[in-house]
Amino acid sequence: MPHFNFFALIIGTEILNRRRSDKHFDFLTRALAQHGTKLSGSFIIEDEPQLITETIRLIASQPDSILFSFGGIGSTPDDHTRQCASAALHDGKLVTHPEAKEIIETVLGKDAYPFPILMADLPQGAKLISNPVNQMPAFSLDDRYYFMPGFPEMSHPMVDKILQTFLPLPAVYHRFTLTAQCKENELIPAMRQMPKGIEFSSLPKLYQEGWKVTISVASYDYLLAKSAFEIYINTLKSRSIPFDLTDEHND
């Protein structure tokens, strides 16, 4: 399975001041999980051009990054994403996209002017993403960065279609989990032995009867996950620390 680092950029002051609730993070994590993968990072930021630009640059600097950006591609004065995407990834200029212009004029007629037509001004080289609701197109750059409306009913079907390009078949993510009756630091030596390609987590919690820590190990490679998990089991057995196994499962 090819490896990608997926990121979400959720743009909207109205989310940060709680005038609207975010629906993108939950959707995207579930959509990625269905393909056997997850987000590497998620950002919710206000409609501020420099912040938007710098966040896009940060995401683009990460290896094998794929960006799903939600919001700010309309034609109102607080819609900065088209310009910011160009500034972060290209030359900072916007050009009229002929196909986008034609779509907007066809759908809206004379109402396309003077403002909705501005949505056809896109970074050089932008590719259109079809909108299943009102036909106003979103756009992508470099086949890696996807800029979509903030409306979930429009953007979420776009994401589902895009993911089929990168992850056409669901991958199996093998996970092993145990809960040990000890403090987290008892297992640090085992943590230091985790090989590359292993995702592991340590979740300590204090109960009335004392500390417990839940260890989870996962990988697309079944044998790698199994052998990494055995490191924890052997460590616990060697120290006579009681533990309970959770049934093996696939994400």
N, C-alpha and C positions, 0 to 999 in steps of 0.2 A: 504494500500500500504506500503511495507517495505521502510524504509528510508535508503538512502546511501548518502555519501558525495563523489561526483565525482571530480577528479582532473585531469588536463592535465599537462604533463611534455614534453615540446618541446625542444629537444636538438639539437643545431647546431650553431656554430660560424658564419656560412654563413648567418643565418637569422639575427643575431644581427648586422653584418656589412653590411646587406642589399644586399648581393650578390644573395640571394634568398628571396622570400616573403613567409611568413607563411600562410599556408592554413588549418592548423589543428584546430586552435581556432574557426574560423567561422563554420567549419563543425561540430565540436563537440557540440558547443552550440545549433546549429540547430537540430542535431540528438537527443540530450537530451530533447529539447523542444518538439519534436514530441512524447516523452514518458512522458511528463508532469513534467519534472524536469530540473535541471540546474547544472552548475558547481559550486563547492564551492571555487575553486581556479585554477589558471593557471600560469605556470612558463615557461618562455623562457630563457634558460641558454646556456652558451658556453660549448664546448667539454673539460671540465676540470674535471678530475676524482673526486677530493675531493668535488667539488661543486655538481656534479651529485649525489654522495653518500649521502651527507648531505641533499640534497633536497628530495631524495627518503625517507630517514629516517623521515624527517619532515612530509611528506604526510602520511607515515605509522603510525605515532603517532596520527593522527587524528581519532576520533571515526568513525567506519563504513566506512572507506575510500576505494574508488575504484580508482586505478590509470591507466590512459592511457598514456603511455610513447611512444614518437615518436622519432626515430633516434638513431644511435650509436650502432646498433647490428650487423654490418657487420664485415669484417675481416681486415680492414685497420688499421694502427697504431693509428688513431684518433677515432676509435670506442671503447669506454670504457664502454658502458652501461651494457654489460653482466657481466663484472667483478664488476662494481659498484653495480648492483642489488644484487649480492651475498654478497658483503661487507655490504650493508645496511640492508639486510633482512635475511641473512643466515650466513654461516661460512666464507665467503670471498673466498672460493675455487670454481674452475670450474672443472666439470667432463665431459667426453665425453658422450653425449646423443646418445645411440645406434640408435634410430629411426631417429634422425636428421642426423647422420652420413650416414645412409643408403640412405636417401632422397638426400642428397648433392652428394653422389657418383653416385647415379642412374641418376640424372639430368645432372651432369657435367662430369661424366666419369673421365678420367685422368686429366681434367682441374680442378678437385676438389682440387688438390694438387699443391703447398704446402700451399696456403693461404685460399681459400674458405672453406676448411674443418674446419678451426678454428671456424666457426659459429656453429659447433656442440658442442663446449665447452660451457656448460651452468651451471648455479647454480644447486646444488643437488635438486632433486624433481621438476625440471621444467617440465611443460606440454607444448606440441607444439601447436602452432596456425597455421593453414594451410594458405598458401599464394596463393591467386587466380591468381597471375600474373606469377611469375617465380618459384614457388614451394619452394623457400628457406623459411624455417619455422621461424616464430616468436615464442615467448614463454611467458608463464605466471607463476607466483608463488603464491601459497596459494589461488588460485581461486579469487584473489583480485587485483593483480598487473599485468598489461599487457604491455609487451615490444614489440613494433612493429617497422617496418622500417620507415624511414623518408619520403618515397615516398607515397604521398596521394593515388595513384591508388592501392597501395597494402594494406595500413593500414586502410583506411576508410571502405572498405567492412568487414574487421575484426571487427572493432568497431560496425558496424551495427549488426553483428551476435552476438557479446558478449552482447550487450544491450538487446537482446531478452531473454537472460538468467536471467538478473536482473529485467527487466521491460517488461515482455511479453505482457502486456496490457497497452495501454496509459492511464495515470491518468488524471483526470479533475482537473485543477487548477483554482479556482474561484477568480476572481479579480474585485475589485470595485475601481473606481477612481473619484476624484473630483479636481477642481481647485478653490482655494479661493483667494479673493482679500485682502490679508494681508501678513505680514511678517511671516517667518517660525516659529519664537519663540512664536507666538500667539498660536501655536498648540502643543507646547512641553508638556503641561499637559495631552493632549490626547495621545500623543506618549508614555508617561510613563505608560499609562493604557493598552498598547497592551499585550494581553495574549500570553503565549507560544503556538507555532504552527502557529503564524501569521508572514508573511513577510510583512513589510511595508516600504515605501520609501517616502521621502520628497524632492521635487525638486523645490527650489525657483528660481525665475527669476525676474529681474528688467525691467519693461517696462516704456515707457514715462509717462503713467498714474499712475505708482506706482508699488509696489511689488505684485507679485502673487506667490502662492505656489501650486504645484500639489501633491496631496496625493494619494498614491496607497496602497491598502490593499489586500492581497491574502492569500489563504489557500486551502488545499485539502478538508477541511471541510467547506461546504457551509454556514452552520449556524454560525460557528465560524467567518468566514470572514464577514458575514453580520452584526453580532453583534459588531464586532470590528469597522467596518465602521460607524456604527450608533454613536459610541463615538465621532467621528470627526464631524458628522453632528449635533449632539446635542450641541457640544461645539461651533460650528460656529453659530448656531441659538441663543444660549444663549448670545452670544456677538454681535448679529446682524451684522455678517460679511457676505457679499454676497458671493455666491459660485455657480459654475455650475457643474452639474453631468455629467460624461461620462457614456455612456451605459455600463451596466454590460457585461462582457465577460469572456470567459474561455480560458486559455492558453493551 
